[in-house]
Every structure is written in structure tokens, then in C-alpha cells.
Amino acid sequence: MSDVSIGAPGSYVQSQTIQAKAPPPSPTSRPWTPTRIVGTTWLTLWIAGGLGIVWFLLNSNSVALVFGGDGLLPVSLTHNAKFLTKYGEKFVSGFIITLKLVGLSMLLGVLLSIPMTFMRMSKNRILGGIAYGYVYFFRGTPLLAQVFLIYYGAGTFRVPLQSVDLWWFFRDAWNCAVLAFTLNTAAYQVEILRGSIENIAKGQWEAAAALGLPKWVTFWKIILPQALIVSLRPYGNEIILMIKGSAIVAIITIYDLMGETRRAFSRTYDFQAYVWAAIAYLVMVEALRRAWDRIEARLTRHLKR
């Protein structure tokens, strides 16, 4: 302990004693609570599972380290990746088709969801009933059933469709898949957008009306931008669900990522086909999640302090 006197007699500065602080206590180890034990066990199992998948892929492709040689490093890597050599390009092609299907369906779904949202929020019972029935059906039935209804059901109405020159559209599996996915995602987007708009305080409408702004200007310039910010996260979740749900189109002869995976497995009975497909889907979802986080951070930067 050290004593330091500050100030002089008759001055406005009072004398005081500065005491040395005691050193901080040494850190103690965290106790092993049941929660920590369960968490550590799960983490260990995940790591073991990941290492097992890596070992399976390396073993399936005969990847090995060979020691010795005349190069700079006395170690070389050998492999016999017959599966990837034969089906790698087809997997990439299916990967691109999956992205096209999801991207096109989401874009068309956005265009369809905006007028349907107006109908859903309309005070007109007829318009509101039509929108409610549409949303109720496509949110309440499986996406696979909707794809079957459009793809296989269109054949039942072949003659009427030919008479109105629409059979060319419904005979193509790709068109039916895009239509089914568009109708499905639009139904979910209607509820996302409606909930976001209703989340905006009514005072926004009243303030705009007090300034003499037309309702359409109020909606497009004030309400909709705020609603889209609120709905960013639900929209991102919807895209992820569409990516994972797109695998069902392989059943109607579309060779997307899962379609190419099923074809490769049917010819080789090599389980690594599905492992590579799972990794590809995981890459898509993780890349989208990170990109969406950046977009959200960029658009909401004025809300952070």
C-alpha cells in the first residue's frame, strides 16, 4: 500500500490517500453441469459424424497419401475418383437447374403475391374470399400433391387445353414445376407481406393523410419499404424452404440436383451420390444465409446504434 498526499495547506485540493488495488482473483474452471455435459456430447457426436463422412468420401474415391518421390515434397496424393469424373458435370448441371427453378419461382411468386395481398386485405368480401381460399389451399396441402395435381392432372384435361392452345405449356414438366412452385410460394409470401404491412403502426397512414398524401403514394413510399424490412427474415426462410423443397421435382422427370443424384445412384448404387447431393444443398443454403444476413445488415444499418 502506498500513501500519496495531494494538495497543500490552504489550497482547495484536499489531501487524499491512494490505495493500491488488490489483484483480480484467479479464474476458476467452469463446473460440469448437466447442460454442459449434454452440449459437449452433442458437439462431439457432430464432429465424429463429420469426420466419418469425410473418411467415407475419401475411402470411396481411393484417396491416399504416398510417401516418397523426387519432388520438392516427399508426399504425393493419389485418388481414383471414377464417380466424380463420370457424374461431376451432371451434378453441376443439376445444381444450376435447381437454382434456376427456385429463382424463377420466387420472382414470379413475388409478382403474384402483391396483388393477392391487396385482395387478401380488401374489405370486398368476394376479393377477400378468393384470396383467402387461394392461400388456404396452397398453404394447407403438400407441395408434392400440388405438383402432381398440375403435372398429372393436366393430362386429364388435354382436349380442353388443346382447344385453348395451352397444352404445349402443361405437357412440359419444367413448366408445371415452375407453375406449382410459383403458386405455392406466392401463397406464403402473401401472408408474409400482409403480416408485415399490418405490423406498421396506423399512425403512419394517419400522418400521411394529414399531409394530404394519396393512399397509393403512402403505400409505395412509406408503408411498403418499412414492411419489406420487417419481412426480410421470413422471405429468407421461404427461399431456404423452396431450395430444400425443390428436390421433389425429380419425381416428374426434371433432372435437377436430386434428379441427377437419383440417376447416378440407380446406375452405380454408390451411396456417395446422396452424400454429395446433401453437401451441395448445404452449400446453397449456407451461401444464401450468409448473403441474406449481409443484405439485411445493409438495409437495416440505420436502425443500429
Summary of the structure (lengths in Angstrom):
residues: 305
radius of gyration: 30.6
end to end distance: 42.4
largest distance: 111.4
contacts: 787
relative contact order: 0.10
helix: 73%
strand: 3%
